[in-house]
Amino acid sequence: MATENPTGGERAVPLSIPPAQKEYLRGELLGLIAGLEDDAKTHPGEPEARRWVAEAEAYGRLVAGLDSGRVVPDDRVRRLVREWAEAHDFAEHYERVVFEHNAIAALSEQIEAGR
């Protein structure tokens, strides 16, 4: 039976993500879910197994939100997306790439090399 407030006071947020980005995010999220579910299945006795299952469920809600165009961003979802972004930036050396791009752009601009 549904409760009066099944979202715990959180409001659904409409998503307006371009199709190409949506497909990228969906694929990445499905990969994260598969990894977490595999870890939980392979290592059910691990202290982290419950967390892995809960995180897989939260990522699943994001996939459903991408599909429906609306998501309820609870604290777990927000934290996971923030941690995902930070891990992605670290893995892709984002800060270094931005620094290098800006350095080359500054030189290009100063010597009027154009873009």
C-alpha angles and dihedrals in degrees: 000000000000120000122229091252109024093169094060093241094309119129126225113250119214113235122215103181120156114251096249092051091044091055091047092050092045092053093047092047092049088052092051091049093050092050094049093045091048091050091050092047095045095044106028093156095057115113088233095054095096091050091050091053092047091049092048088053091050091050087049089057088054091053090049089048092052089051095047098035093238134081136178103227103207122178094271092051092048092049093048093050091048092049091045091053092048092048091047093049090049093048092048094044089237097170092051093047092050091047092049093045092050092048092052092043091051092051091046092050094047094051091040093238093148125218 
